[in-house]
Amino acid sequence: MQEIRERTYKPIDAWWTVLLVDPLASRLVRIVAPYRWITPNVLTLIATIIGVGAMVSFAQGDQQWLIVGAILFHLSFVVDCMDGKIARLNGTGTVFGQWLDFVLDRVRVFFCALTLFGGQYAQHHDVKYLWLMSVAIFLDLVRYLNGSQVAKVRRGMKENLDALKFPVEVHPDAAQDMAEPGDEAADDEPVAAARPQSLKSRIGATLKRNRIRTHLFSGIEYEMFVYILAPLTGLIFPITILSGAAMLAFEFLLIYKLYRTTAAYPAKLKAAQARYDEYQESRVRSTV
């Protein structure tokens, strides 16, 4: 189990995954890992089939079936997490498998939304469930579009700055002198030594030590609240609204952080370019 944890756990993950999925998924991985025919793609398909069971249960509309649907949805998510762990453990992951996993995830969530809220509409004949279905699908779409674009922009900025980093042959002392202000390697230690950590920093450090990311309400928690907690409790309308509001709050926080990063980016890029040009000129002078 220790080897499975070390080789398959992500360094940082959503708290729902860390606390409620990984403990079960890792034990199931230990059982299925020796069977090489159980590939990540096979697990993705199994997760989808279990997800179909959740859809059928949600569509029935009454509380007993909602509970069954919630359990099946969680089990589907557990199996879906297993495919990545098996891929890392056995080295059987493929590019096509990444595409298949992503597409079937979105299909499963979309049809669970249709059946959960559609089943409630059929049960109660209340049009508010149809509006709630539209909101749930919209928020899930916005979350994925925003998350992918934020990652794309951050990756682009990082690649541009990395391209201007100095070669490995630069003397460590010189590299330290030329490190830009705000670099973690250059600045974190003195800051930590000069002043005590804030409550926010201490909480963040505690979460990270336990592999929990500080983005506490992401798309994972949103889906788990809407398709597990809401059906289990029968509080579909209030939980969907509250979880949607919580996810939007954290998404706006991501956008704000991105705005601050992009605002500082031109100056950082200009400074990095100047240092890179200076370094190249010094190399030319040293070879003449």
Secondary structure, DSSP 8 states (H G I E B T S, - for coil): -HHHHHHHS-SSB-HHIIIIIHHHHHHHHHHHTT-TTS-HHHHHHHHHHHHHHHHHHHHH-SHHHHHHHHHHHHHHHHHHHHHHHHHHHHS---HHHHHHHHHHHHHHHHHHHHHHHHHHHHHH--THHHHHHHHHHHHHHHHHHHHHHHHHHHHHHHHHHHTTS--TTS-HHHHHHH--TT-HHHHHHHHHHHS---HHHHHHHHHHHTTB-S--S-HHHHHHIIIIIHHHHT-HHHHHHHHHHHHHHHHHHHHHHHHHHHHHHHHHHHHHHHHHHHHHHHHHHHH-
